[in-house]
Every structure is written in C-alpha cells, then in structure tokens.
Amino acid sequence: MLLNFTKMHGLGNDFMVIDLISQRAYLREEQIRRLADRHFGIGFDQLLLVEPPRQPDMDFRYRIFNADGGEVENCGNGARCFARFVIDQRLTHKRELKVETLGGPLTLQVDDDGRVRVDMGAPRFAPAEVPFLADEDRPLHRLEVDGRTLELSVASMGNPHAVLRVDDVNTAPVVELGPKLQQHPSFPRQANIGFMQVESAHAIRLRVFERGSGETLACGTGACAAVACGIRRGLLESPVDVELRGGRLTLEWAGGDAPMIMTGPAERVFEGRIALN
C-alpha cells in the first residue's frame, strides 16, 4: 500500500508525520525501524501519528514512536510539528488544540509568526512518577556508574528524564555516559539523559541522549526537564533560553503545579509517498 507522509523538524529533531485520519495503516515495530533508517528508509528521530481522539474533549490523538520502534509518552519538538501539520493539512481550523498523548493531554497554540507554544504540563519530581528508584524526593540524587559517583536530578515531563550539570556541553561525555545512564537499573523504563551547561540565570546550553534514538539535535521535553530541575535547584529563573545543537527554545515556568510553557519553531521539509511492504 502507498502511504502519504510529511517530513518535518523542530530545531533539527526530525520527524516523519503520518495522517491516519484521512488514510488507514498499521505500522509494526520492524516497519518503523526500517522507515527510520537514514540509508534505506526515510530517516527520522521519531515517527508521529495523527489519529482521531478517543476522548470527546480532545481534538486529536498524538502518538510518538522512537527510531527503534518503541512507543513513548511525549515529545515536545514533535508536539510543535504536530500542531503545524494538522493546520497545514487543513485537518483543523483551530489555532489552539488539545491533544491526547500516552503521557497525558497537551495544549498547543500556533502563533501568527508560525512559532508554536506548547503547554507541557507541570514537571513532576517524585521518584515514583519518573519512575526512578530512590528512597526520597530530593533535588539531587547520586548514582554509581563504572565506579564513579554522579550527581543528577530527575523529572518527568510525561516521560522520564535525568539531568546532569556540566562545565561545557562541547566536552561533556554524552556518548560515553548517555547509554549507561539511560539503561541504569535505577530507571525501570530507562530515561532521557540531559547534559546542562548553565550560562546565566536565564540561559543554558543542553545536549540530550534520547531513549530509543541516541543523541538528537534537540529534545523539547529534555529542555523542559533541564529548566525545571535548574529552577528547583536555584540555578535558573524563568524565562530560560535553551540553546540546543539544532537551535533555541524559550521555556517559562512559575514553579509548583504551574505548567511548563515551551515556545519554538516547527518546519516542514518535504512531502512524499512510500510503499509499505
């Protein structure tokens, strides 16, 4: 069968977006892995599916699959692309959307300049909600990795994150430590690992090793988690500009149960049609 798709990116974090409202398909894990291959497929960090909502107060269902074929709870850069996609494809005339995800509901707003504001919900720090195996909730936890003791913060943005403060993201051991921390036994569902360099109270630089995809050029939920952990530790103050390898996001958080608001771009790269075997 032939399947229409759109290739998009948010700060270089790239996606294959498929409308499953006007067309029908079921994608197996091995098919997703094949499509994600940058040599033999389309190539992407995540696959985004647009589906009809299951709840009456929602506009769409937003599903996210990593390049390894596994479904995940949330993706902030993907959420911005999702919003642009459904408007560009005339699947809605609304500028403010409510979408359901595996990690909970999101509110998306497309501004006149094309940038997208995403209500990412409130960050959650309780270890059981991340999930992270720890005796108590605290701003910093210690983990043993290869005989070294590392200090990190944990948070959930609908998906699990760990954040390490580093002196320089350019020399941070992302490739070395990312996979080891991601698969550490203290994270029962694995985790996305952020390496954060604090430049000022309102600016950080960030690299993220994503669960199921490896290091990406940008990670929206990773940026949210880093800012939340930084504010909680007294290192940052809202608003915070987050410089990722693919570009810049702006994050606002008033603390407590207030939602994290993420603003950034979403770009369409090309449209195509592919035959599914």
C-alpha positions in Angstrom: 0.0 0.0 0.0 1.0 3.6 -0.6 1.2 5.9 2.4 1.4 9.7 2.3 3.7 11.3 4.8 5.4 14.7 5.7 9.0 15.1 6.8 9.3 17.9 9.5 11.8 19.1 12.1 11.9 21.1 15.2 15.4 22.5 15.7 16.8 19.6 13.8 15.0 17.0 15.8 13.4 15.3 12.8 10.1 13.5 12.3 8.1 11.5 9.8 4.5 12.6 10.3 1.6 10.4 9.1 -2.1 11.4 8.9 -4.1 8.4 10.0 -7.4 10.3 9.8 -7.7 10.6 6.1 -5.8 7.3 5.4 -5.5 4.0 7.2 -2.4 2.0 8.1 -1.0 -0.2 10.9 2.8 0.0 11.4 4.7 -2.7 13.1 7.9 -2.2 15.0 10.1 -3.6 12.3 8.5 -1.4 9.7 9.1 1.7 11.9 12.7 0.7 12.3 13.1 0.3 8.5 11.5 3.7 7.8 13.7 5.3 10.4 16.9 4.0 8.7 18.7 7.0 7.2 20.2 4.9 4.4 17.4 2.5 3.5 14.3 4.4 4.6 13.1 7.9 5.2 15.2 8.6 8.3 14.0 10.3 11.4 14.4 10.5 15.2 10.7 9.9 15.8 7.6 8.9 13.9 4.5 10.9 14.7 1.0 9.6 14.1 -2.1 11.8 13.8 -5.2 9.9 14.9 -8.8 10.7 15.8 -9.2 11.5 19.5 -10.6 8.8 21.9 -11.9 11.4 24.3 -14.7 13.9 23.4 -12.9 17.0 24.8 -9.8 16.4 22.7 -9.1 17.4 19.1 -6.6 14.7 18.1 -4.7 11.8 19.4 -0.9 12.3 19.1 1.3 9.1 19.1 5.1 9.0 19.2 7.4 6.2 18.2 11.2 6.3 18.5 13.5 5.2 15.8 13.8 1.7 17.5 10.0 1.2 17.0 9.0 1.7 20.7 6.1 3.9 21.5 6.9 6.7 24.0 4.9 9.1 26.2 5.8 12.6 24.9 7.9 14.7 22.6 7.9 18.5 22.8 9.6 19.2 19.5 7.2 16.7 17.9 4.2 18.4 19.5 5.1 21.7 17.7 5.4 19.9 14.4 2.2 18.1 15.1 0.4 21.4 15.6 1.8 22.9 12.3 1.0 19.7 10.5 -2.7 19.4 11.3 -3.2 23.1 10.4 -1.2 22.9 7.2 -3.0 19.8 6.1 -6.4 21.5 6.9 -7.3 18.8 9.4 -8.5 21.7 11.7 -9.1 25.4 11.5 -8.3 25.9 15.2 -5.2 27.8 16.4 -5.4 26.3 19.8 -5.5 22.5 20.0 -6.0 19.9 22.7 -4.3 16.6 22.0 -4.1 13.3 24.0 -0.8 11.5 24.3 0.4 8.5 26.1 1.9 10.8 28.8 -1.3 12.9 29.2 -3.1 15.8 27.5 -1.3 18.7 25.8 -2.5 22.1 24.8 -0.8 23.6 21.6 -1.1 27.1 20.2 0.1 28.2 16.8 1.1 31.9 16.8 0.8 34.2 13.8 4.6 34.1 13.2 4.4 30.3 12.9 6.1 29.6 16.2 4.2 27.1 18.4 3.5 27.5 22.2 3.1 24.2 24.0 1.6 23.8 27.4 3.7 20.8 28.5 2.0 20.4 31.9 3.7 20.6 35.2 7.0 18.8 35.8 6.9 16.0 38.3 9.8 15.2 40.6 8.6 12.4 42.8 10.8 9.3 42.0 7.8 7.0 41.6 6.4 9.3 38.9 9.5 9.5 36.8 10.0 6.5 37.5 13.3 6.4 39.4 14.3 4.1 42.2 15.1 6.3 45.3 14.2 6.4 48.9 13.0 10.0 48.8 12.4 13.0 46.6 15.3 15.5 46.6 16.8 17.9 44.1 20.0 15.9 43.6 20.5 12.1 43.6 23.7 10.1 43.5 24.3 7.2 41.1 27.2 4.8 40.8 28.4 4.4 37.2 31.6 2.5 36.4 33.0 3.2 39.8 32.2 6.9 39.7 29.6 8.7 41.8 27.5 11.1 39.7 25.0 13.7 40.9 21.9 14.2 38.8 18.4 15.5 39.0 15.3 13.6 37.8 12.0 14.7 36.5 9.1 13.6 34.4 7.6 15.6 31.6 5.2 12.7 30.8 8.4 10.8 30.0 11.5 10.1 32.2 14.5 12.4 32.4 17.7 12.8 34.2 19.8 16.0 34.1 23.5 16.4 34.9 25.2 19.8 35.2 28.4 20.0 33.2 31.0 22.7 32.7 31.0 22.6 28.9 28.5 20.7 26.8 31.0 20.5 23.9 33.3 18.2 26.0 30.6 16.5 28.0 30.7 12.7 27.9 27.3 12.4 26.2 28.2 9.4 24.0 30.0 7.6 26.9 27.6 8.2 29.8 24.3 8.7 27.9 23.7 5.0 27.2 24.9 3.8 30.6 22.7 6.2 32.5 19.8 5.6 30.1 19.8 1.9 30.9 20.8 2.2 34.6 18.8 -0.1 36.8 17.6 2.9 38.8 15.4 3.8 35.8 12.9 0.9 35.3 11.6 2.4 32.0 15.0 3.8 31.0 15.4 7.6 30.7 16.4 10.5 28.5 19.7 11.9 29.7 20.4 15.7 29.6 23.8 17.4 29.9 23.2 21.0 31.0 25.7 23.9 31.0 24.4 26.9 32.9 25.5 30.2 31.3 23.3 32.6 33.4 20.1 32.5 35.4 18.2 32.8 32.1 20.3 30.8 29.7 21.6 27.3 29.4 23.1 25.1 26.7 21.9 21.5 26.5 22.7 18.2 24.9 20.3 15.2 25.3 20.8 11.5 24.8 17.3 10.3 24.0 15.9 6.9 24.9 15.5 4.8 21.8 17.1 7.4 19.4 20.5 8.3 20.8 21.7 11.9 20.8 19.5 14.2 18.8 19.9 17.9 17.8 17.1 18.9 20.1 14.8 17.5 22.7 11.8 19.5 23.8 10.9 17.5 26.9 14.6 17.3 27.7 14.7 21.1 27.6 11.7 21.3 29.9 13.2 18.9 32.4 16.5 20.7 32.5 14.9 24.1 33.1 12.6 22.6 35.8 15.5 20.9 37.6 17.6 24.1 37.3 14.9 26.3 38.7 14.3 23.8 41.5 18.0 23.8 42.4 18.1 27.6 42.4 20.4 27.8 39.4 17.8 29.3 37.0 15.0 31.8 36.9 12.1 31.9 34.4 12.1 32.5 31.5 15.0 30.5 30.3 16.5 30.3 26.8 17.7 26.8 26.0 20.4 26.6 23.3 20.4 23.1 21.7 22.6 21.9 18.8 19.6 22.5 16.5 18.6 25.9 17.8 16.9 27.8 20.6 13.8 27.2 22.7 12.2 29.5 25.3 10.8 28.0 28.5 8.6 29.6 31.1 7.7 28.0 34.4 6.2 29.7 37.5 7.0 26.7 39.7 4.9 24.3 41.7 1.9 22.9 39.8 2.1 25.6 37.1 2.5 24.3 33.6 5.8 24.5 31.7 5.3 26.6 28.6 7.6 25.9 25.6 7.9 28.2 22.6 9.8 27.3 19.4 9.7 26.8 15.7 8.4 23.9 13.6 9.4 23.4 9.9 8.1 21.3 7.0 10.9 19.7 5.0 9.1 17.8 2.3 6.1 15.6 1.5 6.2 12.2 0.0 4.6 8.8 -0.6 6.1 5.5 0.3 5.1 1.9 -0.3 4.7 -0.2 2.8 5.6 -3.9 2.5 
